[in-house]
Amino acid sequence: MDLETVKLSIRDHIATVVMDRPPVNAQNAQMRTELTWVFDTISDRDDVRAAILTGTGNIFSAGADIKERPTVVKEPGDYLRHNRVTRECFYSIKECAKPVIAAVNGPAMGAGYALMVFCDIMVASDNAFVSMPEIDVGLSGGGRMLLELFPKSKARRMFFTGCRVPAAELYRLGVIEACVAREQLMDAAMAIAREIAAKSPLAMRYAKEDMNAIEEMSLRDAYRYEQNITVALSKTEDAREAQLAFIERRAPVFKGR
């Protein structure tokens, strides 16, 4: 696919995905289609072990492109198709076989917040904030995504008022891994990505699948599921190499099998 609103670069087993639709990285159908393609591609690439999602400039994403909305519906089914493209964009990140780190370089509003939520790990610059401002344009949506990160009262206040929560508060609440100066953001994200990329790629693929699967399981079912994964991994070359390297006090050399 020819990418026009998203940039993809790969180096040292780490994919960097940059939303590039100035001035505010508003999400239109094209950007969402390109993001879906990128993360599906990353899932299948053996040379990628972790990914970072960020935006150009000082805004992660201001959310959906409101200017596109009046043109969405031209014939029956158009709104359903629009919503499907939106959902699949978000879930291409969650279902990506590789861990995805959100490097939130500024405001993440509405659908921009949703992109952040569907990543596995989140770091943000000190100029960032999150909000769900749909109520301010006469719409509603995203409440379930707020409940992914916030308790009841905070989530409902954000949903009913569109209020903003700054990155420093997100860090205080334990929502994100770090709140750093803007110029230090990619270094912070890259440090986590390198740590992930150094692990067995096979074990990491199972780990991502594991965390997605157990979210809605009971404790007993989740533990049984993870025990089965451990049994499967114990039979792999990577597991044997990791254990041997630990005993020999050296860095492991993984083959992904």
KOLTOR-869473 format. One record per residue (C-alpha): residue in one letter; x, y, z. Coordinates in steps of 0.5 Angstrom, whole numbers, plus 500, padded with zeros to 3 digits. Layout:
<recs>
AXYZ/...
</recs>
This chain:
<recs>
M500500500/D502507498/L502511505/E500518505/T498519512/V502515516/K510513516/L513507518/S520505519/I524499522/R530499525/D534494530/H527490530/I523496532/A518499528/T516506529/V509508526/V508516526/M501519524/D503524519/R497528518/P498536520/P496540523/V493535529/N493528526/A486528525/Q483521524/N480520517/A478514513/Q484514509/M489514516/R485509519/T485504513/E493506513/L494504520/T490498520/W495496514/V501498518/F499494524/D497488520/T504488516/I508489523/S504482525/D507478520/R514481519/D519477522/D524483523/V519487528/R519485535/A516491538/A513497535/I512505537/L506509535/T507516535/G505523532/T508528528/G509535531/N506536538/I499533538/F498525538/S492526535/A486530536/G481525534/A476524529/D476529523/I470532524/K470535517/E469528514/R463527518/P458530514/T461527507/V460520511/V453518509/K451518502/E448511501/P445506506/G450502510/D455508509/Y455510517/L456502519/R462502514/H465508517/N464505524/R467498522/V473502519/T474506525/R473499530/E478495526/C483501526/F483500534/Y483493534/S489492529/I493495534/K490491540/E491485536/C498486533/A502480534/K507485537/P507489543/V505496541/I508502545/A504509545/A509515545/V504520546/N507527544/G501531546/P494531546/A490525545/M483527544/G477522543/A479517538/G486519539/Y485517546/A482511544/L489509539/M493510546/V488505550/F489500545/C496500545/D500495550/I504500554/M504508554/V509513555/A507521554/S511528554/D509533559/N505537554/A500531553/F493530556/V487526554/S480527554/M473525551/P470531548/E465528544/I459531548/D462538546/V460537539/G453533540/L456526540/S457521545/G462515545/G468512548/G466511555/R468504555/M475506553/L475511559/L473505564/E479501561/L484506565/F480510570/P475509576/K468510575/S467517578/K473520574/A471516567/R464519568/R466526569/M471526563/F465523559/F460528561/T464534561/G470533556/C475535561/R482534560/V487530564/P494532564/A500527563/A503528570/E496526573/L496520568/Y503518571/R501520578/L495515577/G499510575/V496510568/I502511564/E509508565/A512515564/C511523563/V517526560/A520532557/R517532550/E525532547/Q526525551/L519522549/M522517544/D528516548/A523513553/A519509549/M525506545/A528504551/I522500553/A522497546/R529495546/E528491552/I522488549/A526486543/A531483546/K526477549/S525471545/P520473539/L516467540/A515468547/M513475546/R508473541/Y505468546/A505474551/K501479547/E496473546/D496471553/M495478556/N489480551/A486473552/I486473559/E483480560/E476477561/M477470564/S476468571/L482467575/R482460575/D481460567/A486465566/Y491461570/R489454566/Y490458560/E497461562/Q499454564/N498451557/I502457554/T508455559/V507448557/A507450549/L513454550/S517449554/K518445548/T521451544/E528452542/D528459544/A526457551/R532452552/E536457549/A534462555/Q535457560/L542455558/A544462557/F541464564/I545458567/E551460563/R551467565/R551470558/A546473553/P541469549/V541468542/F534467540/K532464533/G524465534/R522458534/
</recs>
